[in-house]
């Protein structure tokens, strides 16, 4: 299946500035979502794969495009610009050469290394991050990264300025997306754990052959914390028959008309396709560990771990759920 992308939508990710929302939190009782979000990053782990998977769909490059990425070693990429999104999250746009694109399979991520910070064994620290730029976007590789005060890698990245470089290695495979394999896809995202879900949506929705319907539940602490909101709203407007999104806030002021609190069983039953669809439905989840554990059970390192939590109680099986 060839990779088909709507150029205008993908280009908006590369060129639009992040929008900041200034709505203050109201007086409603807070849940523990803020604690959950403190442990999440735009990450996803997997095994090394370069241009495809044992099953599913790899990205077909446009003519003459090539990828500079190497799954066996880190390479240096120059930081082209930084676009602040809110008080702790920014887009980091890395420069690729002429005729170069990431050509990342969907879904996959890369490692970012920070040579100045060492682990307990004296080795440079690195973390996985999922790009938000389309795989065939020429000349740029874009990440959206939240700064954590206890996160050495994210603090290092946020200290960089245009002209500095980042060490990148990948891709690392995650879920092997295959067009129209599923009729319904539910996506549950929390805070900065939205990038893998965005990667799948950007790829699938822009394919003119797509018939899969997607519904995203996206949880954040406050309205100000919602990232990629302009992009998601543009997707909903452009693909009204195949994509919908529900924003969920831990804290919403008097003007907030959407759901508040945790993403619980009632909200999932209302918006996510039921497990009775069998192999035609899939639920993808990515967020802070506490949220993932509550909804789908803990991951076991890089492994999926046993399905538990709300989704299991609602009757979903392990084959119907994937934890990024």
N, C-alpha and C positions, 0 to 999 in steps of 0.2 A: 504494500500500500504506500503510495507516495505521500510525502509530507506537504500538505497544502496549507498555507497560512494567509490570512487576510492581512495585507501589508499595513493598512491604516491602523488596525488595532494593535499590532505588535509594535509599530513605530511609536505609538503613544506611550508605551512603556519606556522606550529608550529616550524620548525627548520631553515628556511632560514632567513638570516639577511635582513633588509630593505636596498634597494639600494638607494644611493643618486645621484641625477642628478645635475650637476653643470652648466648647460647651463644658460647663462645670458640673461636677457630680451633685446630685440632689440628696435629699435626706432619707432616701429609701434604705432599708437595711441591707448591708453589704454581705455578700457571700465570701467564700475563700478563694474566689477566682484570682484575685490579685496575688495570692501566694502561689497559686498554680502557675501563673504567667511568669513568675520570677525564674522559673527553671526551664523555660522553653527557648529554643532557637530555631532558626530557619534551617533545619537539618534533616537528614535522612541517611541511614547507613545501608551498606550492601556489600557485595563482593565485586571485585574488579571485572568490568566488562567494557569494551570500547565501543564498537559500532553495531551492537545488536544484542539480542537475547536468545536463549534457547527456544523461546516461543514469543509471539507478539510481534511488535512493530518497531523497526529501527527507522531513524530519520534518513530520508533520501536527500542528499545535498543538491542544491542548485548547481547548475553547470559551473565548473571551475572553482567552486568553494572547497576549501580544505580547513581542517581543524589543527591548531597548534598544540592542543592538549595531548598529554601523554599519561596513560594510566600507571606507568611504572616509575615516574619520577616527577618531582616538582619543577615547574618552569616559572620564570618571572614574567608577570604582566604589569604594565604601567597603569597607574590610576589616572584616568582621564578627567573625572570630575566627581564631586560629592554633592548630592541633592538632599538636604534635610527634609524629613517627613513630619516629624514631631519632636518632642523634647528628648527622645532617646533612640530614635530610629532614622536611618538615612539610606538612600540609594547610593551604591558605589558602582560607578561605571568604569570598567577596565577596557583598555584599548587593545584591539586586535589589529593585525596587519591587513592590508588591502587583499581582498580575495579570501579572507579568513572568517570563519564563524565557529561557534563552539561545536555544532553538530552533535549535541548531546542526545542520546536516546531518551525517550520518554517512557517511564520517569527515571531520572538519575540525578546525582549530585556530584560535587567535587569536594576535595579537601583543600582548606586554606591553612597554611603553616605560618607560625610566628617564630622565627629563629631566635629572637631575643628572649623568649620565655621557654624554660626547660621543664620537663616533667620530672618525676622522682628518679628516673633512670638517666637523667642528664640529656635526654633527647628533646629536640624542638617540639613544642606543642602544636597540635593541629586539630581542627574541627571540621565536620562536614557541613556544607551550605548548599542549598539548591538555588541556582540562578532563576531569575524571573524573566530574562530575555528569551525570545524565541530561538530555537536551536539553529535556525538558518539566518539569524540576524547578522549581517555582515559588519565587521569592524568593531563590535562592542560585545562585552559580556557583563551583564548587570545583576547585582545582588541587592537585596534589601535586608539590612542587618540591624538588629537591636543591640544597644549597648547595655551590658550587665555589669554592675559594679564589682561583682565577684568573678566575672568572666575575663580572664587574661587575654584570650584570643579576640573577643569582641572589643575590649578596651584598646587593644593594639590597633585593630582595624580602624576604629573611630579616631585614633590619633593621627592617621595618615592624611596627607593633603595631595592635591593634584601634582603629578610628577613622581610621586613615590611608587614603589612597586609592591605587589603581593605575590607570594609563592602559591601556585595552584597545581593540583594533581587530580587527574580523573579522566573519564567519568567513573563513578561507582554506581552500579545498577541498583534500582529499587524495584518497583512494580512494572512489569513489561506490558505497557498499554497496547491494546489491539482494537482498532476501530470497529465499532458496532458489535463487539463481542457481548456487550451488556445492553439491556433495555433501559434500566434505571440505575443511576449512581447517586448515592447520598454521600455528601462530604461534610465532615465535622472538623472545624478548625478552631484553634485557640490562640489568640495573640499573634506572636511572631512566627508561630508554626504554620503559617499559611502558604509558604512558598511552594512546597511540593504539590499542594492542591491547585494552586494557581498554574503551575507548570502543566498539569494534566488538562485543566480547563482551557488554557490558551491554545494548546495543541489540538485538542479534540473539537472544540467549538468552531475553530477556523477551517476545519476540513469540510468541504462542501458535501461530502458523503455522509457526514455524521447524522445519526438518527437517535443516539443515546440522549436521554433526558437527565440533566444534572440539577440537584438541589443542594445548596450549601448553607449550613448553619455556622455562622462565624461569631465566636464569642470574644469580647474584649472587656476590660475593666470600665473604661469610659468611652464616650464618643470620640474624644481626642486621640485615643489609642488605636482606632481603626486605621489600618494601613491598606493601601491599594484600593481604597474605596472608590475613587474615580474610575479605576480600571474595571472593577467589578460592576459598577453601575453602567458603564459603557457596554460591557458584555450583556447585561440583562436587557438593555435597550436594543442591542443589535441582534441578539438571539432569544427573543421572548418565548419561542416555542420549545426551546431545549435547555434554557438555563434560568434559574431563579435563586435568589439569595435572601436569607433572613439574618439580620444583624441582631445579636443578643448582647446586652450590656449587663455587667455586674452593678453598675451605678448609672442610673438615668435621671435627668432632671425632669421638671414638670412638662417640658416640651417633648420629651422622648415618647414616642408612640409604639415602639417595638417591645419585644419581650425583655425582661430583666431577670437576673439571677443565673442559676446553673442551667446548662442544657440537660434537661432531664427526660424521663420516659415520655411524658405527655407531649413535649415539643418534638421529640423524635417520631413518635407515632403520627403526629399531625403533619409532618413535613417530609419524612424519609420513607421511601418505598418499603413495603412490608417484606419480611423474610419468606412469605408464601410464594414469592416470585422465583424462588430457587436459584438456579445458576444464572438467571437473567438480572439479578440485582447484586450490587456490591456497595459496601460502605467503607469509605476511606476516612481515616482520622489522623490528624497530626496536631499536636499541641503540647503543652507542658505535661510532665509525667503524671501529676496528680489528676489532671483532667482525663488523660488517656486511660489511666487505671480505673477511674470511676465509670467511664463509659464502656470501655472494651477490655479491661484487664491490663496488667503490667506487661511491658515488653521484657524479654529475657536477653538483655544485651542487644546484639544485632538480630537476634531471632524474634519471631512474632510473639512468642509466649502464649499461654493458654487464654482462650477467649473467656472473659468474665464480665462483671459489671452489668450496666443497663442493657446493652445490646444482647447479651446472653439471656437476660431475664425476659426480653421481648421476643425471644425465639430465633434470633440469628445464629448461624453456625460459624465455625472458624473459617470455612471456605468463603463465607460471604463478607468477611471483614478483613481489611488490611490496615495495619498500623505503620505509618511512616516513621 
